[in-house]
Amino acid sequence: MDVPAAILEKQIAKSSIPVLVDVWAPWCGPCKIMGPHFETAAKQAEPKLRFVKLNSDDNQALSARLGIRGIPTMILFREGKEIARVSGAMTSADILRWASQHG
C-alpha cells in the first residue's frame, strides 16, 4: 500500500509488528522492477510484517528526514525505530530473506 507521510509515520510509531517501507518513485526503473516482488513478499509475510510503500516524489520532506540517498531503498522499523536499511532492487525471495535476517 502506498501511503502519505503522516499515515506512514503513525504506522511506524504505533505498529505492534515490524514495518517494512519501500521508498520508490514512479520514474525509477529499478523501483518498477521491484514493485511486483515487494507485493509478492507482502502477501507471503503479512500479518507478521507490515509492508508499506512511500513515494519519494510525493513525500520529499519525509524522504529527506529518512536520509534517502537512492531508490529503491527499503527500511525496516520495529517499535518506531529503524533497525535495518538496504538500497537496490531485490526479488521477493531476497526481500523476505533480508527482512527475516533483520526482523
Wavefront OBJ file of the C-alpha trace (Angstrom):
o trace
v 0.000 0.000 0.000
v 1.331 3.432 -0.948
v 0.715 5.839 1.926
v 1.238 9.539 2.627
v 3.918 10.616 5.099
v 1.578 11.329 8.030
v -0.015 7.875 7.887
v 3.348 6.173 7.462
v 4.798 7.927 10.487
v 1.798 6.831 12.598
v 2.102 3.228 11.396
v 5.805 3.152 12.202
v 5.269 4.625 15.661
v 2.234 2.575 16.691
v 2.609 -0.763 14.910
v 2.903 -3.829 17.112
v 4.674 -5.658 14.265
v 7.737 -4.641 12.208
v 7.048 -2.279 9.290
v 8.995 -2.606 6.023
v 8.948 0.595 3.977
v 9.803 0.610 0.260
v 10.858 4.139 -0.743
v 10.350 4.479 -4.501
v 9.437 6.879 -7.320
v 7.321 6.395 -10.457
v 10.188 7.323 -12.810
v 12.645 4.839 -11.231
v 13.282 1.790 -13.436
v 14.603 -0.492 -10.666
v 11.635 0.570 -8.498
v 9.213 -0.546 -11.220
v 11.006 -3.880 -11.476
v 10.951 -4.422 -7.716
v 7.321 -3.337 -7.200
v 5.711 -6.699 -8.044
v 8.327 -8.515 -5.948
v 7.539 -6.262 -2.965
v 3.823 -7.073 -3.379
v 4.522 -10.810 -3.566
v 6.700 -10.654 -0.453
v 3.960 -8.720 1.352
v 1.379 -11.398 0.594
v 3.717 -14.063 1.958
v 4.864 -12.241 5.107
v 1.763 -10.447 6.354
v 0.404 -10.407 9.075
v 3.794 -10.928 10.797
v 5.320 -7.991 8.929
v 3.581 -4.881 7.546
v 4.640 -3.741 4.060
v 4.215 -0.092 3.066
v 5.332 1.927 0.032
v 6.406 5.573 0.214
v 6.526 7.613 -2.991
v 9.606 9.790 -2.520
v 8.389 12.360 -5.078
v 5.111 12.886 -3.210
v 6.763 12.832 0.228
v 10.023 14.725 -0.228
v 10.205 16.107 3.320
v 9.872 12.673 4.926
v 12.293 11.168 2.405
v 14.823 13.822 3.396
v 14.269 13.173 7.122
v 14.799 9.465 6.482
v 18.078 10.253 4.719
v 17.091 8.681 1.420
v 20.034 8.982 -0.978
v 18.960 6.498 -3.645
v 15.947 4.457 -4.599
v 14.642 1.890 -4.240
v 15.522 1.838 -0.553
v 13.854 -0.407 1.978
v 13.844 0.491 5.653
v 12.746 -1.892 8.375
v 11.239 -0.354 11.526
v 10.388 -2.028 14.816
v 8.785 -0.220 17.760
v 9.179 3.101 15.959
v 12.918 2.742 15.348
v 14.875 1.964 12.204
v 16.613 -1.385 12.591
v 17.875 -2.040 9.044
v 18.187 -0.420 5.626
v 19.109 -1.640 2.155
v 19.177 0.014 -1.270
v 18.708 -1.565 -4.673
v 16.100 -3.753 -6.348
v 15.508 -7.209 -4.885
v 13.392 -10.232 -5.721
v 10.584 -11.295 -3.386
v 12.745 -14.115 -2.006
v 15.604 -11.678 -1.350
v 13.236 -9.211 0.342
v 11.856 -11.902 2.651
v 15.321 -13.259 3.439
v 16.688 -9.767 4.191
v 13.688 -8.869 6.376
v 13.900 -12.128 8.338
v 17.634 -11.609 8.974
v 16.966 -8.178 10.475
v 13.461 -8.525 11.888
l 1 2 3 4 5 6 7 8 9 10 11 12 13 14 15 16 17 18 19 20 21 22 23 24 25 26 27 28 29 30 31 32 33 34 35 36 37 38 39 40 41 42 43 44 45 46 47 48 49 50 51 52 53 54 55 56 57 58 59 60 61 62 63 64 65 66 67 68 69 70 71 72 73 74 75 76 77 78 79 80 81 82 83 84 85 86 87 88 89 90 91 92 93 94 95 96 97 98 99 100 101 102 103
